[in-house]
Amino acid sequence: MTIAPTPVAVFVSGGGTNLQALIDELPKTGAARVARVVSDHADAGALVRARRAGIDAVVLSNPKDQGELLNAVKGIELVVLAGYLQFVPKPIVAKFRGRMINIHPALLPAFGGKGMYGRRVHEAVLASGATITGVTVHYVDEQYDHGPIIAQWPVPVRGGDTAESLAARVLKAEHVLLPRVVTALAKAGLPHSFRMFVDTLDMSLAETDPMVRR
Ligand code: GRF
């Protein structure tokens, strides 16, 4: 008996390279599929990727409108926030508790929270003198970058790094980690609550080197 892939909605605001990683990687196991892409920006590059892949794309006219959001997630079992810059209204978060995840380009709880997105995250990491940063995938709760952590992946900060070079290295790790987490959650059944560790996901620091992957 074949089990239908878990339908996933990916929420985006920008370029959508994480969306692209999901589009490319999820079919390899078939446990989940990107069924819809939801954007708060009509000109988000992610929408071009969605349309190119023949995926249903929705542009929100008001990201605070719960009715519109509920419509956008109809038939969806897992919501992935991948570079989505809007705060998700609390009733929607509650409805998708344990079924809504976010990817953040640092090791939470450090370097997260309101206003910590894009290059600001990597600038803060560099300013702190930290030698390790990374990627966090976590369940979404009612606070920015706060819900239970599902998986993390460390990425080294190298001497001479700029916010751009660090962002690029972290992004490579994001593109590997996010599809693996989505696949694992879909296989485990939703809602589900557990942590994945680097070891169990069979990942190594070497893989985060942009010279090694992609
Ligand atoms: C990623 O760094 C993600 O962690 C953060 O926003 C960025 C989105 O990049 N939440 P992209 O749109 O997937 O290229």
Boltz pocket constraint, residues with backbone or C-beta under 6 A from the ligand:
constraints:
  - pocket:
      binder: B
      contacts: [[A, 12], [A, 14], [A, 15], [A, 16], [A, 17], [A, 18], [A, 19], [A, 81], [A, 82], [A, 83], [A, 84], [A, 103], [A, 104], [A, 105], [A, 118], [A, 171], [A, 174]]
      max_distance: 6.0
